[in-house]
Amino acid sequence: AQESRGLGDVYKRQSMTLLNMVGWLLFLLYLCCVFSLLLFKTLPFMQPQQLSPYLTLLDPQVGEAINIKPLHSIRLFSQLLEPGSPHFHLALLNLLGNLLIFLPYGFLGSLLLRNKGRFRLFFSGLFCILLIEFLQLLTGIGVWDIDDILLNTLGLCLGLILAKPFKALGSRRRRTL
């Protein structure tokens, strides 16, 4: 025989459903912002025309639309991180931006999916990263860079790892409901 559920239980389930719906809306809004930022370059300081001359000064081969040498552009941007460098903000924005831009994908996606499909989430995130890089190459709007893929993937993994304690807290909370 199934126990009768009280009005409080129904309210808690509805509020969790509302919270889940808000979470998915935030996740979709985040994805739209990522694609808009990376494909349409809505921020003026992220235009590829501004980026290429700085990289060409360091290495003429990097000014092209593709980098297939792992850690090459990371090394070049790291050189620009020296104190007093006129391009410090550009290097910091590139390195941290590429690392952090997919962190919410792993974090929010992991919280929303709970324990279901962590590998599917990782591979869907990797697919998004590769799709964006491919579209940048195809359209000429950005630079296809293996280092961007590495930093984006690292950020995705960090998001998955950082979500673990929050998922544990959420599962304990659901057990008490």
GUTINU-364178 format. One line per 4 residues: number of its first residue (from 1); their letters; for each residue y, x, z of C-alpha. Coordinates in nm, 3 decimals. Example, Ala and Ser with C-alpha at 12.3 -4.5 7.8 and 13.67 -1.06 7.14 Angstrom:
<atoms>
1) AS) -0.450,1.230,0.780; -0.106,1.367,0.714
</atoms>
This chain:
<atoms>
1) AQES) 0.000,0.000,0.000; 0.342,0.124,-0.093; 0.614,0.135,0.170; 0.920,-0.077,0.121
5) RGLG) 1.225,0.132,0.048; 1.550,0.058,0.222; 1.891,0.014,0.066; 1.985,0.368,0.179
9) DVYK) 1.699,0.517,-0.027; 1.815,0.330,-0.338; 2.172,0.452,-0.285; 2.056,0.814,-0.244
13) RQSM) 1.849,0.796,-0.564; 2.143,0.647,-0.757; 2.384,0.912,-0.628; 2.138,1.188,-0.730
17) TLLN) 2.115,1.030,-1.075; 2.494,1.021,-1.098; 2.513,1.383,-0.981; 2.253,1.479,-1.242
21) MVGW) 2.448,1.297,-1.514; 2.771,1.474,-1.414; 2.582,1.805,-1.419; 2.458,1.743,-1.774
25) LLFL) 2.808,1.644,-1.887; 2.947,1.968,-1.740; 2.670,2.164,-1.911; 2.750,2.005,-2.249
29) LYLC) 3.123,2.067,-2.199; 3.044,2.430,-2.115; 2.836,2.467,-2.435; 3.117,2.318,-2.646
33) CVFS) 3.364,2.563,-2.492; 3.132,2.860,-2.556; 3.081,2.771,-2.921; 3.451,2.698,-2.968
37) LLLF) 3.557,3.025,-2.807; 3.304,3.244,-2.983; 3.315,3.084,-3.327; 3.674,2.966,-3.361
41) KTLP) 3.845,3.234,-3.149; 4.080,2.996,-2.978; 4.229,3.274,-2.767; 4.475,3.493,-2.962
45) FMQP) 4.373,3.820,-2.792; 4.013,3.777,-2.908; 4.079,3.786,-3.282; 3.844,4.027,-3.462
49) QQLS) 4.138,4.174,-3.657; 4.287,4.292,-3.328; 3.956,4.430,-3.206; 3.848,4.626,-3.515
53) PYLT) 4.137,4.880,-3.522; 4.065,4.988,-3.164; 3.699,5.037,-3.237; 3.773,5.214,-3.564
57) LLDP) 3.988,5.463,-3.375; 3.685,5.553,-3.165; 3.425,5.539,-3.440; 3.498,5.441,-3.803
61) QVGE) 3.153,5.288,-3.850; 3.205,5.027,-3.577; 3.499,4.863,-3.753; 3.246,4.693,-3.979
65) AINI) 3.105,4.345,-3.916; 2.773,4.462,-3.773; 2.645,4.695,-3.502; 2.269,4.746,-3.479
69) KPLH) 2.276,5.052,-3.252; 2.188,4.944,-2.896; 2.444,5.044,-2.631; 2.682,5.186,-2.895
73) SIRL) 2.972,4.944,-2.849; 2.907,4.927,-2.474; 2.957,5.304,-2.462; 3.275,5.278,-2.672
77) FSQL) 3.422,5.002,-2.458; 3.327,5.193,-2.143; 3.543,5.482,-2.266; 3.837,5.242,-2.285
81) LEPG) 3.789,5.147,-1.918; 3.951,5.470,-1.799; 4.255,5.416,-1.578; 4.575,5.414,-1.778
85) SPHF) 4.405,5.328,-2.105; 4.628,5.096,-2.311; 4.317,4.898,-2.410; 4.173,4.863,-2.059
89) HLAL) 4.212,4.483,-2.056; 4.048,4.450,-2.397; 3.747,4.659,-2.291; 3.712,4.474,-1.962
93) LNLL) 3.739,4.138,-2.136; 3.474,4.236,-2.389; 3.223,4.380,-2.143; 3.263,4.126,-1.863
97) GNLL) 3.317,3.837,-2.103; 2.993,3.906,-2.287; 2.809,3.945,-1.959; 2.950,3.633,-1.793
101) IFLP) 2.973,3.388,-2.082; 2.605,3.291,-2.069; 2.568,3.311,-1.691; 2.656,2.939,-1.653
105) YGFL) 2.392,2.854,-1.915; 2.119,3.005,-1.696; 2.272,2.882,-1.371; 2.355,2.521,-1.463
109) GSLL) 2.052,2.480,-1.687; 1.822,2.604,-1.412; 1.973,2.366,-1.157; 1.953,2.072,-1.394
113) LRNK) 1.596,2.134,-1.502; 1.487,2.225,-1.148; 1.141,2.379,-1.177; 1.066,2.249,-1.523
117) GRFR) 1.090,2.478,-1.822; 1.245,2.802,-1.698; 1.096,2.988,-1.995; 1.209,2.714,-2.231
121) LFFS) 1.558,2.743,-2.083; 1.556,3.120,-2.130; 1.443,3.095,-2.492; 1.686,2.812,-2.573
125) GLFC) 1.966,3.030,-2.430; 1.847,3.326,-2.634; 1.839,3.100,-2.941; 2.204,2.997,-2.876
129) ILLI) 2.304,3.362,-2.838; 2.134,3.459,-3.164; 2.274,3.152,-3.342; 2.629,3.240,-3.240
133) EFLQ) 2.586,3.603,-3.348; 2.435,3.493,-3.680; 2.717,3.245,-3.741; 2.974,3.515,-3.662
137) LLTG) 2.808,3.741,-3.920; 2.776,3.463,-4.176; 3.135,3.342,-4.145; 3.298,3.680,-4.088
141) IGVW) 3.480,3.538,-3.786; 3.332,3.792,-3.548; 3.119,4.102,-3.526; 2.739,4.084,-3.511
145) DIDD) 2.670,4.323,-3.227; 2.334,4.398,-3.068; 2.523,4.489,-2.750; 2.673,4.139,-2.735
149) ILLN) 2.318,4.003,-2.751; 2.208,4.240,-2.473; 2.502,4.154,-2.246; 2.475,3.779,-2.316
153) TLGL) 2.102,3.786,-2.239; 2.163,3.982,-1.920; 2.419,3.719,-1.816; 2.170,3.442,-1.894
157) CLGL) 1.909,3.614,-1.673; 2.165,3.663,-1.394; 2.240,3.290,-1.406; 1.870,3.208,-1.374
161) ILAK) 1.837,3.445,-1.077; 2.154,3.324,-0.902; 2.037,2.962,-0.930; 1.717,3.027,-0.730
165) PFKA) 1.871,2.994,-0.380; 2.057,2.679,-0.485; 1.738,2.528,-0.628; 1.556,2.601,-0.302
169) LGSR) 1.837,2.436,-0.106; 1.826,2.134,-0.337; 1.449,2.096,-0.312; 1.467,2.109,0.071
173) RRRT) 1.739,1.845,0.060; 1.533,1.620,-0.170; 1.231,1.646,0.062; 1.441,1.515,0.352
177) L) 1.570,1.217,0.153
</atoms>
